[in-house]
Amino acid sequence: MKLLLSLIMIPLLLGGCATTRDSMILGASMGAAAGGGVGNLSTEHSAQGTAIGALIGAGLGAAFGYLGHKDYEQKEGLKQAMSKGAEKPKNPRLTEPRYRSIWVPDKIEGDRYIEGHRTFIIEETGKWITD
């Protein structure tokens, strides 16, 4: 048991997540530990349940490690580009339209009864603006 715990802790202690490979190994290790534990508990301590849980956990953990590292790289790339004097990408915004509402009271037209309701009229549409 101590050997298994030691093997699980090594990637956690070394996990600076500097590369995609490191992130995937760390994710797979954590996923295998969690999946093995869940598999062990859910199958009344059977070795087969533990192995299946560990395999599934390792696969999911590696996938999450990979995706997390790619997201980290993308954010770091944007930070570096901005720190080098690159201008922040401008995203246009849309202003809210101006509108008014009118209450139309109940009325009868021929053999039809029209219940009172509110009607909205757009006075000015939204406009694109940039900062």
C-alpha positions in Angstrom: 0.0 0.0 0.0 2.9 2.4 0.8 4.5 1.6 -2.5 1.2 2.5 -4.4 0.9 5.7 -2.4 4.5 6.6 -3.2 4.0 6.0 -6.9 0.9 8.2 -6.9 2.7 11.0 -4.9 5.8 11.2 -7.2 4.0 12.9 -10.1 2.2 15.2 -7.7 5.4 16.4 -6.2 7.2 16.8 -9.5 4.2 18.3 -11.2 5.2 21.7 -12.3 3.2 21.0 -15.5 5.8 22.5 -17.7 4.9 20.4 -20.7 1.9 18.8 -22.2 3.4 15.4 -21.4 3.9 16.3 -17.7 0.3 17.6 -17.5 -1.0 14.4 -19.0 1.1 12.2 -16.7 -0.1 14.2 -13.6 -3.7 14.0 -14.8 -3.4 10.2 -15.5 -1.8 9.5 -12.1 -4.5 11.5 -10.2 -7.3 9.9 -12.3 -5.9 6.4 -11.8 -5.7 6.9 -8.0 -9.2 8.3 -7.9 -10.7 5.8 -10.3 -9.0 2.9 -8.6 -10.4 4.0 -5.2 -13.9 4.4 -6.6 -13.6 1.1 -8.4 -12.4 -0.7 -5.3 -15.3 0.7 -3.2 -18.0 0.1 -5.8 -17.2 -3.5 -6.3 -16.7 -4.6 -2.7 -12.9 -4.5 -2.8 -12.4 -6.6 -5.9 -9.1 -6.3 -7.8 -11.0 -6.3 -11.2 -13.1 -3.3 -10.1 -10.0 -1.5 -8.9 -8.2 -2.1 -12.2 -11.1 -1.0 -14.3 -11.6 2.1 -12.2 -7.9 2.9 -12.4 -7.9 2.5 -16.2 -10.9 4.7 -16.7 -9.6 7.3 -14.3 -6.2 7.3 -16.0 -7.7 7.9 -19.4 -10.0 10.7 -18.2 -7.2 12.2 -16.1 -4.8 12.3 -19.1 -7.5 13.9 -21.2 -8.2 16.6 -18.6 -4.5 17.1 -18.2 -4.0 17.6 -21.9 -7.0 20.0 -22.2 -5.9 22.0 -19.1 -2.4 22.4 -20.4 -3.6 23.6 -23.8 -5.8 26.2 -22.2 -2.9 27.3 -20.0 -0.6 27.6 -23.0 -3.2 29.7 -24.9 -3.7 32.1 -21.9 0.1 32.4 -21.5 0.5 33.2 -25.2 -2.0 35.9 -24.9 -0.3 37.4 -21.8 3.1 37.4 -23.5 1.7 39.0 -26.6 0.1 41.7 -24.6 3.2 42.3 -22.5 5.2 42.8 -25.6 3.2 45.9 -26.5 0.6 44.1 -28.5 -2.7 45.9 -28.4 -5.6 44.1 -26.7 -8.1 42.9 -29.3 -11.0 45.2 -29.4 -14.4 43.6 -29.2 -17.3 45.8 -30.3 -20.2 46.2 -28.0 -23.8 46.8 -28.8 -25.7 49.6 -27.0 -29.2 48.9 -25.8 -32.0 50.0 -28.0 -34.4 52.8 -26.8 -38.0 51.8 -26.7 -41.3 52.9 -25.2 -44.3 50.9 -24.2 -48.0 51.8 -24.6 -50.9 50.3 -22.8 -53.7 49.3 -25.2 -56.9 49.0 -23.2 -59.6 46.2 -23.6 -61.7 46.7 -26.7 -64.4 45.0 -28.7 -64.1 45.0 -32.5 -67.2 43.4 -34.1 -67.6 40.0 -32.5 -64.0 39.9 -31.2 -62.9 40.8 -27.7 -59.3 42.0 -27.4 -57.8 42.0 -23.9 -55.8 44.9 -22.8 -52.1 44.5 -23.4 -48.8 46.4 -23.6 -47.2 47.2 -27.0 -43.5 48.1 -27.3 -42.2 50.5 -29.9 -38.5 50.7 -30.8 -37.5 54.4 -31.0 -33.8 53.8 -31.6 -32.0 50.6 -32.4 -28.8 49.5 -30.7 -25.5 50.7 -32.2 -22.0 49.2 -32.4 -19.4 50.9 -30.3 -15.7 50.2 -29.6 -13.7 51.2 -26.6 
